[in-house]
Amino acid sequence: MIEGDAASVYVAGRPAGTEPVERSYVQVIRVRTLLAWVPFVIGAVVLDRLVLAETPVGGLLLVLVPLLAVLATALAPPRIWARLGYALEPAMLRVVRGWMFHTDTLVPLVRVQHLDVARGPLDKMFGTATLAIHTAGTHNSIVTLPGLSPARAAELAAAIRTHIKADLD
């Protein structure tokens, strides 16, 4: 695998030449973001009620932390989705992601060991799947491509398998 910060031309938020993942994956990201904020909101309520209740700033956390959670849940997922793309090239798979920290991963198909198509409860709910590519080596040996339709994930897996079989012959 080759990783780097490619200086690419961007089209609609993602590097030119890459395909977007399913639009419904925004909802998966949104639910995961909301679930990640739940402990912070609970912690803010507890801290506010037990420690800050009798101070001049009592009640401030009850407003600020949930507001921050709502803003993060509304604004971040579309940006994360817009920066997630992929391209299956003749000899490699390119996975591009990152809103704040950009990662451009190139997986040579000759290094692919095996493939998994996974669907968790949120994926099933919103009609998405994740393609996991296991490669030779130890560092970053699993590359995931989330947000594909189940049919597209299976299609990509079949295309990569065909390439692997051609290399073995």
N, C-alpha and C positions, 0 to 999 in steps of 0.2 A: 504494500500500500504506500502511496505517496500522499503526504498531506502538505498543504501549504496555503498561503494567502494569495490567491490568484488575483491579479489585477485585470478583471474581466469587465466587459461592457455589460451594464445592467439593463434589463428590460422588465418592467413591472416589478421591480424589487429583487429579482433573481438574475443570476448571470445568464447572458445570452447563450442559447443553445441547450438550455436545460428545460425539462418539462416540470410543470407544477404537480404537486400531489393533490388529492381530492379536496375540494372546497369544504366538505363536511368535517375534515380533520381540524378545522378551526374550533368546532364545538368540543372535540376531544381535548384539545389544548385548554380551552376555556374551563371545562369541568375540572381538569387536573390542576389548573391554576387556582381555582376556587377552593378545591380540597386542600391545597398546600397552604392557603391562608387561614383555614379554620383554626389550627393551633394558635396562631398569632392573635386572632380575634378572641379566643377563649382566654389566652394569657393576658390580654389587655383588659378584659372584663374582670378577671380575678385580681390583677394588679390594681386596677382602679378602685374596686370595691374594698379590698383589704388594706391597701397602703395609701392611696391618694384620696379616699372618700372625704376626709376632713380637711383637706388642703385646698388652697385657691384653684388648683388645677384639676380638682376632682371632676370627673365626667369628661375631661378632654380626650382621654384615650378611648372612651366609649364612642366618640365621634370620629376621631382621626384614623384609627386603625381599620375599622370597617369601611370608611371612605376610601382609604388607600387600597384595601382589598378589592373594592368594587371597581376602582379606576384601573388597577392592574388586570383584573379579569376582563374588563371591557377593551382596554387598549393594547395589551401585549399580544394576545393570541393572533389577531390578524397580521401583526407585524412578523411574528415568528413564522406563521404559515407562508407569508409572502417571500420569505428568505429561504424556504426549503424547496429544493428542486433536485432533479436527477437527470442523467443522460446515459443510455446504454449505447456505448460506442463499440465498434467491431472487436476491440481487444480489451476493453475495460469498462467498468461501471464508474460513473462519476456521481458523487453525492455531495451536494452543496447545502450548507445550513449555516445559520447564525445571523442574529440580528445585532447583538452587541459584539460577539466574538465570532468572526467568520471562519468557517472551516470548509475547505474544498478537498474532499477525499477521493482519490483515484484508486480503484481496486482492479489490478490486472486479473483478468478472468483465468489466467493460467495458475494463479495462486489460490483459487477458490477450492476449499475442501468439501464443504457441504452447505446446504441452504435450508432455511426454515421460514415458513409463513406462519405468523402468529396473530391471533385475534383475541384480545381480552374483552371483558364485559363492555367497556366504553367503545371499543372498536366495533363490536357486534351491534351496539345500540346505534352508532352513527355510520355504519357501513364501510369501515376502513379495515386495513390490515397492515402488518409490519413485515417487511422482508428482512431477514437476518442472514448476512453473508459471513460465513466462517472461513477464514483464510489461513494459510500456512504462516507460522510464526507465533510469537507470543505477545508482542506489543501491539495493541489495537487490532487484535486478530478477529474481532467481530465488528462488522459494520452494519448498522441498522438503517433501514429506509422506511420510516413510518408514514402513515397517511395515504397509502395506496388503496385502490379498490381491491377487494379480494381477487377479482378476475385479473386485474393488471398485475398484482403480486404473483399470481400463479403463472401468468404469461412471461413475466421477467425471469422467474425461477426456471421455467422451461427453456427459455432462450439461453440462459447461462448454462444449464445442464447440457444442452445441445453443443455449446461451445466446449465444455469440459470433455464430453464424449469424443468430439472431433480431435481434441488434443491427445487423447489417449490412443486413438487409432493410428 
